[in-house]
Amino acid sequence: MLTLDEYLDEAGRAHGHMCAGQVLGVRMAMAGCREIGIDDPKAQRKSIIAFVEIDRCAADAVSVVTGCRLGKRALKYFDYGKLAATLYNTKTGEAVRIAAKDSSREKARDMYPELPKKEQQLKAYKELPDEELFTLERVKIKIPPEDEPGPPKTRVICEGCGEAVNDKREVVRNGKSLCRACANGAYYEKLDR
């Protein structure tokens, strides 16, 4: 495993800036990897699936440390709004969920009262021990075949728009297979040309 500073350099470049969320994400991923027996995440990247619960800076940092990517289906996003991640070792079945403690903000303030809040957190989060930054719990992960890394397991054509839908993401309504956008409404609105 690289050092904290090496991962922070890499995370800052990948994300575009360094912030407290990047530090927490890097530290979270490093701790998680250690807990599930991954000592070289880049070399063992095919043995890791990472689940992130927020779409903020820490998620990018978790991806940098673990090598897990959304496009490889090894990074899973659950929109819980929590600064938390679960790391899963596909070879051993071990999994650990790590969540940032809100109390670490107060500890950062106490450690560096003379600094602005962002600088307090950036500095303190590099120094505080894992147990003061995170809660850590062993968990069990069950990944259905359609969510596993690798090529699509199933593919159907939406009877509404005609687009292909992979991996059981279709909705069956009144006997018709529909994509989620046709079944439930899309995040986009089509414009006339």
PyMOL commands that set and color helices and strands:
alter all, ss='L'
color gray80, all
select helices_A, chain A and resi 4-15+20-35+45-47+57-66+70-72+103-111+117-127+130-133+145-147+180-184
alter helices_A, ss='H'
color red, helices_A
select strands_A, chain A and resi 48-52+75-77+84-89+95-100+134-138+155-157+164-166+171-173+176-178
alter strands_A, ss='S'
color yellow, strands_A
deselect
rebuild
show_as cartoon
